[in-house]
Amino acid sequence: MTLLPGAILFDMDGLLVDTERTWFAVETEVMAGLGAPWGNQHQAALVGGPLEHSAQYMLDRSGRTDVNVQDMSRLLLDGMVTHLRRGPVEWMPGARRLLTAVGAAGLPRALVSSSARVLVDAVLDAVGRQDFDVTVSGDDVVRTKPYPDPYLLAADLLGVDSAACVAIEDSRPGATSARAAGCLTIVVPSVTPVPDDVADLRVDTLEDVDLVVLGELMQSLRPVRVHGLS
């Protein structure tokens, strides 16, 4: 008999939906408005991290003293909401198929994102909410990724032991968070490389993940890993 996970926990940006390009466009617009350059190398430093970190990073590079972190955060949020509401919001390859297959198998599904609730809701309004039993945003926890709190909260809301969950991520902060929560973790790198030590399985695309792959990963279940982020 195939051993399946107790639940599947999905990251959002760059994993399920193609919003990393949207983030880059908004970041570029904000920095242009502040008279500062912005490039791919800067975007790569922010993938998977919390909004406040992104805002501080951008503020430091702008050299502006008349803008604070709260101002920068608001500019980013407003820009993202505008772009997301304007659409379209595209699924990443294999994302919708995998969500459907997991749901058909009766496995609980959670969306676990570092993004603010207003952004999570904007994405869900565009692609639909029917694929998720629970959603966790960066606003729902005191400490977001790379800390384990978002994944621990998602597992708790689903009533499933986090060690019985498989998390699917595309960034180092997200994978670190999932592993620290005790989840088996599949990494699908998007914008930046993700080191092997935060992945139980690495694939090129969600098209490479199905119920067979999830079952095989569960068969390799190892003791819970905690990386000092508790």
Summary of the structure (lengths in Angstrom):
residues: 230
radius of gyration: 17.3
end to end distance: 34.5
largest distance: 62.4
contacts: 774
relative contact order: 0.18
helix: 48%
strand: 11%
